[in-house]
Amino acid sequence: MSIIQLVEQKQKVGAFIVLLICILLSAASIITASLAQRDFGGVDVSDVYFKNINGIMVRAKLFVPDGATRDNPMPGMVYIHGYQNNRETGDAYSIETARRGIVVLNIDAIGRGHSGLPGEPSDSGFDPTYGGKSAVAFLKSLAYVRTDAVGIMGHSLGAEMAYRAALDDPTLAATVITGYGYTEEATPAMPRNMLMIIGQYDEFRGRMTGTRDIEKEWMASQRTAKVFGFANPKLSTTYGDFTRGTARRVFVPRITHVQESHNACAIAETVEWLKSALNPPPSKWIDARSQIWQVKEWATLVAMLAGFASLFPLALILIRLPFFAAIRRARRDRYECTMRDYTLYASVNGIIMWLYLPLILVLFGIHKYVVPIHHAFPMMMVNAVVWWLLCVNVIGLVLFRRWYKRRAQTQGVVLSDLGVSFSDTGFNLDWRALVKAFILSALLFCFMYAVEFAAEKAFIVNYRFVYPFMNELTLYRAGMMLLYWPFVLFCFLVTGAFLHGQIRRPADNGWLATFAARSGYASLALCLPLILFLAVQYLPLFTTGFIPLVGPNGLFVAFVINLFPVVMLFAITAVLSTWLHQLTGTVYAGAILNSLIITWVFASSQVIAPIPV
């Protein structure tokens, strides 16, 4: 069956069945994630808001173990996530800590998630803990929290925030820092009862600890000698006394920086530490190796993928409506790319994509020495990625135009063959069809947003997996989406012409085989260059301990890590745009939908704060 026959077939119930299955799978996964988050009834989870010391609103997720009351208060713990994250990144630690009898306040650090904007570091009243100190005060104000048994923990920059708060607050009974190293400001008694966890392959270890091999160097450093107050301390050994607040321990699992937030061994170390430091109710204790956070993490991934999957049958259902008849596919493929040409063009594209770090360095040079870009575009991590995509696609558009002119002269290729024009005579846009393509894409986007929005409101669960992907938009972040969307749309229009025009492979037998093959080739062209780029960083790291791409103050490390979710998004959007290209015959609906989704991800999950370099 061809794609035209699929769209026009009389029996249309199949798409509705597939859509229903996707919705039910997403709903079941969201409910499963919510149940795991609540320890299947053992912990109450709610959204809370409080004002920071400088008046900025902070949102947090509050985990309250069953049985915690005014008459039966339990210990408390504040969790602060890392720089390029939001509160859900701390759910693994929060879930396992709360189900063992400790109230957990897991905050959106200021500038992240739904918390307010941080302002400039030079501003009077700027809070270097990004809400950490106020979170401690709020947690202590809760009647069911023991004020004499409150601790703080965090990861990466969040660990630095937690560490800074703990250095100044002797009432904090425990400090856990992951992906960060204590400084010489610490003493054998402050912060109290400090556990440090850092991966052997942590990409920021040079910046955090000044070492290349943590296992061999960190415990023998002068910094450790000063902080521990013991001669020749060893890894994975506890020194000092919990009752006096002098307990010290360093644990180095064989993991990377990102894995420190989602590692069973690190979490087990943490809950064991908190058991000794905070003394939660013995009746609440669960073996440290018995963990359920993975259920939530995998369930949110399945929910997100099911949400994406639902767009395929929904697009087919909508395109069959008479209203969208003007944008249905009506032309045969008159141009197809050979395997030889595909390899050549995809390789050239891959080389251009490898300009990622040099282009980002240029952007930060402009930002620092020419004009402070963040005043107009306040999401600097997004700025870097969008700048890279813009430059790559501008270069790609120039190459595409040169290629097209040659092919038009030698083979008679026209722009309609490439899904760019609505007419066989030059570049011609059918504005009526374009408006309907936008409506189709907007309906698909709104459907997915509505499902994710409902999950957050009803179950406090969003679309994520290790990295933050999609969240409900605040009014400010909705404005950020509108700000960045035109630039991202341009990029996906050019990318669509490349994927579904210039390197479109021949049709296979039937619509499904054609869709699968073309989706695979499109995803490969976008993702393989980035996967190889990641291999340049991580193969030497895992084999020799050397980190090739570091940059000034670890700048490159942050952006290399950022490629992991980008690869996943590229793979998904390539498949989506392939499907919409097959249904409509042009690149426009797919480009609009993908630009809306990607800008939603950028606007809802990325940080609004100065980059700490």
C-alpha positions as CSV (number, residue, x, y, z in Angstrom):
1,M,0.0,0.0,0.0
2,S,1.3,3.5,-0.9
3,I,1.1,6.5,1.4
4,I,-1.6,7.9,-0.8
5,Q,-3.7,4.8,-0.5
6,L,-3.2,4.8,3.3
7,V,-4.5,8.4,3.5
8,E,-7.5,7.7,1.3
9,Q,-8.4,4.2,2.5
10,K,-12.0,3.8,3.5
11,Q,-11.2,1.7,6.6
12,K,-9.9,4.4,9.0
13,V,-10.4,2.9,12.4
14,G,-6.8,1.6,12.6
15,A,-5.3,5.1,13.3
16,F,-7.7,5.7,16.1
17,I,-6.8,2.4,17.7
18,V,-3.1,3.2,17.5
19,L,-3.7,6.6,19.0
20,L,-5.7,5.2,21.8
21,I,-3.0,2.7,22.6
22,C,-0.4,5.5,22.7
23,I,-2.5,7.6,25.0
24,L,-3.2,4.7,27.3
25,L,0.5,3.8,27.4
26,S,1.5,7.3,28.2
27,A,-1.2,7.6,30.9
28,A,-0.2,4.2,32.4
29,S,3.5,5.3,32.5
30,I,2.7,8.6,34.1
31,I,0.6,6.9,36.8
32,T,3.4,4.4,37.3
33,A,6.0,7.2,37.7
34,S,3.7,9.0,40.1
35,L,3.2,5.8,42.2
36,A,7.0,5.3,42.4
37,Q,7.6,8.9,43.3
38,R,5.1,8.5,46.2
39,D,6.7,5.2,47.3
40,F,3.4,3.6,46.3
41,G,1.6,5.4,49.1
42,G,4.4,5.7,51.7
43,V,5.2,9.4,50.8
44,D,3.1,12.4,50.1
45,V,4.4,14.6,47.2
46,S,3.2,18.1,46.6
47,D,4.2,21.4,44.9
48,V,5.2,24.2,47.3
49,Y,6.2,27.8,46.8
50,F,8.1,30.2,49.1
51,K,9.9,33.5,48.8
52,N,13.7,33.6,48.7
53,I,15.6,36.1,51.0
54,N,15.7,38.6,48.1
55,G,12.0,38.2,47.4
56,I,12.3,35.9,44.4
57,M,9.7,33.1,44.3
58,V,11.0,29.5,44.6
59,R,9.1,26.4,43.6
60,A,9.9,23.1,45.1
61,K,8.7,19.5,45.3
62,L,8.0,18.5,48.9
63,F,8.3,14.8,49.9
64,V,6.7,14.0,53.3
65,P,7.0,10.4,54.7
66,D,3.8,8.9,56.0
67,G,3.5,9.5,59.7
68,A,5.4,12.8,59.8
69,T,3.3,15.1,62.1
70,R,3.7,17.9,64.6
71,D,3.7,15.2,67.3
72,N,6.0,12.9,65.4
73,P,8.5,15.2,63.5
74,M,11.1,13.6,61.2
75,P,14.5,14.8,59.9
76,G,14.6,17.1,56.9
77,M,16.8,17.4,53.8
78,V,17.1,20.1,51.1
79,Y,18.2,19.0,47.6
80,I,19.6,21.4,45.0
81,H,20.1,20.2,41.4
82,G,22.9,21.1,39.1
83,Y,23.3,24.1,36.7
84,Q,21.5,22.9,33.6
85,N,18.7,21.0,35.3
86,N,15.5,21.4,37.3
87,R,14.1,19.8,40.4
88,E,13.2,16.5,38.8
89,T,16.9,15.8,38.3
90,G,17.0,15.3,42.1
91,D,14.1,12.9,42.3
92,A,16.2,9.8,42.5
93,Y,17.9,11.0,45.7
94,S,14.7,12.6,47.0
95,I,12.5,9.5,46.5
96,E,15.0,7.2,48.2
97,T,15.7,9.6,51.1
98,A,12.0,10.3,51.8
99,R,10.9,6.7,51.8
100,R,13.4,6.2,54.6
101,G,11.8,8.7,57.0
102,I,13.3,12.0,56.0
103,V,11.3,15.0,54.7
104,V,12.8,16.3,51.5
105,L,12.5,19.7,49.9
106,N,13.6,19.4,46.3
107,I,13.8,22.9,44.8
108,D,13.9,24.4,41.3
109,A,17.0,26.5,41.9
110,I,16.4,30.2,41.0
111,G,16.6,30.6,37.2
112,R,15.4,27.0,36.6
113,G,12.0,25.4,36.3
114,H,9.2,27.5,37.7
115,S,11.3,29.5,40.1
116,G,12.0,33.2,39.5
117,L,14.8,34.9,37.7
118,P,18.2,35.4,39.4
119,G,19.3,38.7,38.1
120,E,23.0,39.6,37.7
121,P,25.7,38.4,40.1
122,S,26.7,42.1,40.6
123,D,23.2,43.0,41.8
124,S,22.7,43.8,45.5
125,G,20.9,41.0,47.1
126,F,22.0,38.4,44.6
127,D,21.8,35.0,46.2
128,P,24.8,32.8,45.3
129,T,22.9,29.8,46.7
130,Y,20.0,30.3,44.2
131,G,17.4,29.7,46.9
132,G,19.3,27.2,48.9
133,K,19.5,29.1,52.2
134,S,15.8,30.1,52.0
135,A,14.9,26.4,51.3
136,V,16.6,25.4,54.6
137,A,14.6,28.1,56.5
138,F,11.3,27.0,54.8
139,L,12.0,23.3,55.6
140,K,12.7,24.2,59.3
141,S,9.4,26.1,59.5
142,L,7.4,23.0,58.8
143,A,5.9,21.6,62.1
144,Y,6.6,18.0,61.1
145,V,10.4,18.6,60.6
146,R,12.9,18.2,63.3
147,T,14.9,21.4,63.3
148,D,17.9,19.8,65.0
149,A,18.2,17.2,62.2
150,V,18.1,19.1,58.9
151,G,20.7,18.6,56.2
152,I,21.5,19.8,52.7
153,M,22.7,18.0,49.5
154,G,23.1,18.8,45.9
155,H,24.8,17.9,42.6
156,S,27.4,19.8,40.6
157,L,26.7,23.6,40.8
158,G,23.8,22.6,43.2
159,A,26.4,20.9,45.4
160,E,28.4,24.1,45.4
161,M,25.3,26.0,46.5
162,A,24.6,23.4,49.2
163,Y,28.3,23.5,50.3
164,R,28.2,27.3,50.5
165,A,25.0,27.2,52.6
166,A,26.4,24.6,54.9
167,L,29.7,26.4,55.5
168,D,27.8,29.3,57.0
169,D,25.2,27.3,58.9
170,P,26.4,25.2,61.9
171,T,22.8,24.1,62.5
172,L,22.8,21.9,59.4
173,A,23.5,18.4,60.6
174,A,24.6,16.8,57.3
175,T,26.0,17.9,54.0
176,V,26.2,15.7,50.8
177,I,27.9,17.0,47.8
178,T,28.0,15.1,44.5
179,G,30.0,16.1,41.5
180,Y,31.8,18.8,43.4
181,G,34.9,19.0,45.6
182,Y,35.2,20.7,49.0
183,T,37.5,23.6,49.2
184,E,40.1,24.8,51.7
185,E,37.4,27.0,53.3
186,A,36.2,23.8,55.0
187,T,37.5,22.6,58.3
188,P,37.3,19.2,60.2
189,A,34.1,20.5,61.8
190,M,32.5,22.6,59.0
191,P,30.4,21.7,57.1
192,R,29.1,19.2,59.6
193,N,29.1,15.5,58.7
194,M,30.1,16.0,55.0
195,L,30.0,13.2,52.4
196,M,31.6,13.9,49.0
197,I,30.7,11.7,46.0
198,I,32.4,12.3,42.7
199,G,32.7,10.0,39.7
200,Q,36.1,8.6,38.6
201,Y,35.2,9.8,35.1
202,D,33.6,13.1,36.1
203,E,34.3,15.4,33.2
204,F,34.6,18.4,35.6
205,R,37.0,16.8,38.0
206,G,39.8,19.1,36.9
207,R,37.8,22.2,37.7
208,M,36.2,20.7,40.9
209,T,39.3,19.0,42.4
210,G,42.4,20.0,40.4
211,T,43.2,16.4,39.9
212,R,43.4,14.1,36.8
213,D,43.1,10.8,38.7
214,I,40.8,11.3,41.7
215,E,41.4,7.8,43.1
216,K,45.1,8.4,43.3
217,E,45.4,12.1,44.0
218,W,42.4,13.5,45.9
219,M,42.8,11.8,49.3
220,A,46.5,12.7,49.3
221,S,45.9,16.3,48.6
222,Q,46.6,19.1,51.1
223,R,43.0,20.1,50.8
224,T,41.8,16.7,52.1
225,A,44.4,16.7,54.8
226,K,43.1,20.1,56.1
227,V,39.4,19.1,55.8
228,F,39.7,15.6,57.3
229,G,42.2,16.3,60.0
230,F,43.5,12.8,59.8
231,A,46.8,11.4,58.4
232,N,46.6,9.4,55.2
233,P,42.8,9.2,54.8
234,K,41.4,6.6,52.4
235,L,38.5,6.5,50.0
236,S,35.2,4.9,51.1
237,T,36.2,5.2,54.8
238,T,34.4,7.2,57.3
239,Y,36.5,9.5,59.6
240,G,35.4,11.6,62.5
241,D,32.3,11.5,64.7
242,F,28.7,12.0,63.7
243,T,27.5,13.2,67.1
244,R,30.2,16.0,67.0
245,G,29.5,16.8,63.3
246,T,33.0,15.9,62.2
247,A,32.2,12.8,60.1
248,R,34.0,12.9,56.7
249,R,33.9,10.4,53.8
250,V,34.7,10.5,50.0
251,F,33.2,7.9,47.7
252,V,34.4,7.6,44.0
253,P,32.2,5.4,41.8
254,R,33.2,4.6,38.2
255,I,30.7,7.0,36.7
256,T,30.5,10.3,34.8
257,H,29.3,13.7,36.0
258,V,25.7,13.2,34.8
259,Q,25.5,9.7,36.2
260,E,26.2,11.0,39.7
261,S,22.5,12.1,39.8
262,H,21.2,8.7,38.8
263,N,23.5,6.0,40.3
264,A,22.3,3.3,42.7
265,C,25.7,3.0,44.5
266,A,25.9,6.8,45.0
267,I,22.4,6.9,46.3
268,A,23.0,4.0,48.6
269,E,26.1,5.8,50.1
270,T,24.0,8.9,50.6
271,V,21.0,7.3,52.4
272,E,23.4,5.3,54.7
273,W,25.2,8.6,55.5
274,L,21.9,10.4,56.3
275,K,20.9,7.5,58.5
276,S,23.9,8.1,60.6
277,A,23.8,11.9,60.5
278,L,20.1,12.6,60.9
279,N,18.8,9.5,62.7
280,P,15.5,9.0,60.9
281,P,12.9,6.6,62.6
282,P,14.3,3.1,62.7
283,S,10.9,1.8,61.6
284,K,11.3,3.7,58.3
285,W,14.6,2.2,57.4
286,I,14.9,0.2,54.1
287,D,18.0,-1.6,52.9
288,A,20.1,1.0,51.0
289,R,20.3,-1.3,48.0
290,S,16.6,-1.6,47.7
291,Q,15.7,1.3,45.4
292,I,12.7,2.2,43.3
293,W,13.7,5.5,41.7
294,Q,14.5,3.7,38.4
295,V,10.8,2.9,38.0
296,K,10.0,6.6,37.8
297,E,12.8,7.4,35.5
298,W,12.0,4.7,33.0
299,A,8.3,5.3,33.3
300,T,8.7,9.0,32.4
301,L,10.8,8.0,29.3
302,V,8.1,5.6,28.2
303,A,5.5,8.3,28.8
304,M,7.4,10.8,26.7
305,L,8.1,8.3,23.8
306,A,4.4,7.3,23.9
307,G,3.5,11.0,23.7
308,F,5.7,11.4,20.6
309,A,4.3,8.2,19.1
310,S,0.7,9.5,19.5
311,L,1.5,12.2,17.0
312,F,1.9,9.8,14.1
313,P,-1.7,8.3,14.1
314,L,-3.1,11.7,15.1
315,A,-1.4,13.3,12.1
316,L,-2.9,10.7,9.8
317,I,-6.3,11.2,11.3
318,L,-6.1,15.0,10.8
319,I,-4.7,14.8,7.3
320,R,-7.6,12.7,6.2
321,L,-10.0,15.5,7.1
322,P,-11.4,17.5,4.2
323,F,-10.0,20.7,5.7
324,F,-6.5,19.5,5.1
325,A,-7.1,18.2,1.6
326,A,-5.0,21.0,0.2
327,I,-1.8,19.7,1.9
328,R,-2.1,16.0,1.2
329,R,0.7,14.4,-0.8
330,A,-0.3,14.3,-4.5
331,R,3.1,14.0,-6.3
332,R,5.3,11.0,-7.0
333,D,9.0,11.0,-6.1
334,R,10.8,12.2,-9.2
335,Y,14.2,12.6,-7.5
336,E,15.9,10.1,-5.3
337,C,19.4,10.1,-3.8
338,T,21.9,7.3,-4.6
339,M,23.7,5.7,-1.8
340,R,27.0,7.1,-3.0
341,D,25.6,10.7,-3.0
342,Y,23.9,10.1,0.4
343,T,27.2,9.1,1.9
344,L,29.0,12.2,0.4
345,Y,26.3,14.7,1.3
346,A,25.8,13.3,4.8
347,S,29.5,13.3,5.4
348,V,29.8,17.0,4.4
349,N,26.9,17.8,6.7
350,G,28.6,15.9,9.5
351,I,31.8,17.9,9.1
352,I,29.8,21.1,9.3
353,M,28.1,19.9,12.4
354,W,31.5,19.4,14.0
355,L,31.9,23.2,14.1
356,Y,29.8,23.0,17.3
357,L,32.5,24.0,19.8
358,P,34.4,26.5,17.7
359,L,31.1,28.3,16.9
360,I,30.1,28.3,20.6
361,L,33.6,29.8,21.5
362,V,33.0,32.5,18.9
363,L,29.6,33.3,20.5
364,F,31.0,33.6,24.0
365,G,33.8,35.8,22.6
366,I,31.2,38.1,21.2
367,H,29.2,37.9,24.4
368,K,32.2,38.8,26.6
369,Y,34.1,41.3,24.5
370,V,31.6,42.8,22.1
371,V,28.0,42.9,23.4
372,P,26.4,41.1,26.4
373,I,23.9,39.0,24.4
374,H,22.0,37.7,27.5
375,H,20.3,41.0,27.9
376,A,18.3,40.3,24.7
377,F,18.5,36.5,24.8
378,P,18.7,35.5,28.4
379,M,19.1,31.7,28.0
380,M,22.8,31.4,27.3
381,M,22.9,27.6,26.9
382,V,20.1,27.9,24.4
383,N,21.8,30.8,22.7
384,A,24.9,28.6,22.1
385,V,22.9,25.7,20.6
386,V,20.6,27.9,18.4
387,W,23.7,29.9,17.2
388,W,25.3,26.6,16.2
389,L,22.2,25.4,14.4
390,L,21.8,28.8,12.6
391,C,25.4,28.8,11.4
392,V,25.3,25.2,10.3
393,N,22.0,25.7,8.4
394,V,23.2,29.0,6.8
395,I,26.2,27.1,5.4
396,G,23.9,24.2,4.5
397,L,21.5,26.5,2.6
398,V,24.4,27.9,0.6
399,L,25.6,24.4,-0.3
400,F,22.0,23.3,-1.0
401,R,21.5,26.2,-3.5
402,R,24.7,25.4,-5.3
403,W,23.8,21.7,-5.5
404,Y,20.3,22.4,-6.7
405,K,21.5,24.7,-9.5
406,R,23.7,21.9,-10.8
407,R,21.0,19.2,-10.5
408,A,18.4,21.5,-12.1
409,Q,20.7,22.0,-15.1
410,T,21.9,18.4,-15.5
411,Q,18.9,16.3,-14.4
412,G,16.0,18.7,-14.5
413,V,15.4,18.6,-10.8
414,V,12.8,21.2,-9.6
415,L,12.1,22.5,-6.1
416,S,8.8,20.7,-5.9
417,D,10.7,17.4,-6.2
418,L,12.5,18.4,-3.0
419,G,9.4,19.3,-1.0
420,V,10.3,23.0,-1.0
421,S,7.9,24.4,-3.6
422,F,4.2,23.9,-4.2
423,S,4.7,24.3,-7.9
424,D,6.8,22.7,-10.6
425,T,7.7,26.1,-12.0
426,G,10.3,27.6,-9.7
427,F,9.9,28.5,-6.0
428,N,6.2,29.0,-5.3
429,L,4.5,29.0,-1.9
430,D,0.8,28.3,-1.6
431,W,-0.1,30.5,1.3
432,R,-3.4,28.7,1.9
433,A,-1.6,25.4,2.1
434,L,1.1,26.9,4.4
435,V,-1.5,28.2,6.8
436,K,-3.1,24.7,6.9
437,A,0.3,23.1,7.4
438,F,0.8,25.5,10.4
439,I,-2.7,24.6,11.8
440,L,-1.9,20.9,11.4
441,S,1.4,21.2,13.2
442,A,-0.1,23.5,15.9
443,L,-2.8,21.0,16.6
444,L,-0.3,18.2,17.0
445,F,1.9,20.3,19.3
446,C,-1.0,21.4,21.4
447,F,-2.1,17.8,21.8
448,M,1.3,16.7,23.1
449,Y,1.6,19.8,25.3
450,A,-1.9,19.2,26.8
451,V,-1.0,15.6,27.7
452,E,2.3,16.7,29.4
453,F,0.5,19.6,31.1
454,A,-2.1,17.2,32.5
455,A,0.6,14.9,33.8
456,E,2.3,17.7,35.7
457,K,-0.9,19.1,37.1
458,A,-2.5,15.9,38.2
459,F,0.6,13.7,39.1
460,I,3.6,16.1,39.4
461,V,5.3,14.1,36.7
462,N,6.8,15.5,33.5
463,Y,8.5,14.2,30.3
464,R,12.1,13.5,31.1
465,F,14.8,10.9,31.2
466,V,18.0,11.7,33.1
467,Y,18.0,15.1,31.4
468,P,15.0,17.6,31.5
469,F,13.1,17.6,28.3
470,M,9.5,19.0,28.5
471,N,7.8,20.9,31.3
472,E,4.8,23.1,31.6
473,L,5.6,26.7,30.5
474,T,5.4,29.6,32.8
475,L,4.3,32.9,31.3
476,Y,7.9,34.1,31.1
477,R,9.1,30.9,29.5
478,A,6.3,31.0,27.0
479,G,7.7,34.4,26.0
480,M,11.1,32.7,25.6
481,M,9.6,30.1,23.3
482,L,8.2,32.9,21.1
483,L,11.6,34.7,21.2
484,Y,13.6,31.7,19.9
485,W,11.0,30.0,17.7
486,P,11.7,31.9,14.4
487,F,15.3,31.0,14.5
488,V,14.7,27.3,15.2
489,L,12.0,27.3,12.5
490,F,14.5,28.5,9.9
491,C,16.9,25.8,10.9
492,F,14.3,23.0,10.6
493,L,13.2,24.3,7.2
494,V,16.7,24.1,5.8
495,T,17.3,20.8,7.6
496,G,14.0,19.4,6.1
497,A,15.0,20.4,2.6
498,F,18.3,18.5,3.2
499,L,16.9,15.4,4.8
500,H,13.7,15.0,2.7
501,G,15.0,16.6,-0.5
502,Q,18.7,16.4,-1.2
503,I,19.4,13.1,0.5
504,R,16.0,11.4,0.2
505,R,16.5,7.8,-0.5
506,P,14.5,5.7,-3.0
507,A,11.0,4.5,-2.0
508,D,10.7,0.9,-0.7
509,N,7.9,-1.6,-1.1
510,G,4.9,0.0,0.6
511,W,4.5,3.1,2.8
512,L,5.7,1.5,6.0
513,A,9.0,0.2,4.6
514,T,9.6,3.5,2.9
515,F,8.9,5.4,6.1
516,A,11.2,3.2,8.1
517,A,14.0,3.4,5.7
518,R,13.8,7.1,5.1
519,S,13.5,7.8,8.8
520,G,16.6,5.7,9.5
521,Y,18.6,7.5,6.9
522,A,17.5,10.9,8.1
523,S,18.2,10.1,11.7
524,L,21.6,8.7,10.8
525,A,22.6,11.8,8.9
526,L,21.8,14.0,11.9
527,C,22.9,11.8,14.8
528,L,25.9,9.9,13.6
529,P,28.2,13.0,13.4
530,L,27.3,13.9,17.0
531,I,27.7,10.3,18.2
532,L,31.2,10.3,16.7
533,F,31.9,13.7,18.3
534,L,30.9,12.3,21.7
535,A,33.2,9.3,21.1
536,V,36.1,11.7,20.7
537,Q,35.4,12.9,24.2
538,Y,34.5,9.7,26.0
539,L,36.6,7.0,24.4
540,P,39.8,8.6,25.7
541,L,38.1,9.4,29.0
542,F,37.1,5.8,29.7
543,T,40.3,4.2,28.4
544,T,43.0,6.6,29.6
545,G,41.3,9.1,31.9
546,F,42.2,12.0,29.5
547,I,39.4,14.5,28.7
548,P,40.2,16.0,25.2
549,L,37.5,18.7,25.0
550,V,37.6,20.9,28.2
551,G,37.8,24.5,27.1
552,P,38.1,27.6,29.4
553,N,36.9,26.7,32.9
554,G,35.3,23.5,31.6
555,L,33.0,25.4,29.1
556,F,33.4,22.7,26.4
557,V,32.6,20.0,28.9
558,A,29.2,21.4,29.6
559,F,28.3,21.7,25.9
560,V,29.6,18.3,25.1
561,I,27.4,16.8,27.8
562,N,24.5,18.8,26.3
563,L,24.8,16.8,23.1
564,F,23.3,13.7,24.7
565,P,19.7,15.0,24.8
566,V,20.3,16.8,21.5
567,V,21.1,13.5,19.8
568,M,17.8,12.0,21.2
569,L,15.8,15.0,20.1
570,F,17.4,14.9,16.6
571,A,16.5,11.2,16.2
572,I,12.9,11.8,17.2
573,T,12.4,14.9,15.1
574,A,13.9,13.3,12.1
575,V,11.3,10.5,12.2
576,L,8.5,13.0,12.8
577,S,9.4,15.2,9.9
578,T,9.8,12.1,7.6
579,W,6.3,11.1,8.5
580,L,4.8,14.5,7.8
581,H,6.8,14.8,4.6
582,Q,5.3,11.5,3.4
583,L,1.8,12.7,4.3
584,T,2.1,16.2,2.9
585,G,4.8,16.1,0.2
586,T,6.5,19.2,1.5
587,V,8.9,20.0,4.4
588,Y,6.8,22.7,6.0
589,A,4.5,20.8,8.4
590,G,7.4,18.8,9.7
591,A,9.6,21.8,10.1
592,I,6.9,23.8,12.0
593,L,6.1,20.9,14.3
594,N,9.7,20.1,15.1
595,S,10.5,23.8,15.7
596,L,7.6,24.1,18.1
597,I,8.7,20.9,20.0
598,I,12.4,21.8,20.2
599,T,11.7,25.4,21.2
600,W,9.3,24.1,23.9
601,V,12.2,21.9,25.2
602,F,14.6,24.8,25.2
603,A,12.2,27.3,26.8
604,S,10.8,25.0,29.4
605,S,13.8,23.1,30.7
606,Q,16.9,25.3,30.1
607,V,18.5,27.6,32.6
608,I,18.1,31.3,32.9
609,A,21.2,32.3,34.8
610,P,24.8,33.3,34.3
611,I,27.0,30.6,33.0
612,P,29.5,29.8,35.8
613,V,32.8,30.2,33.8
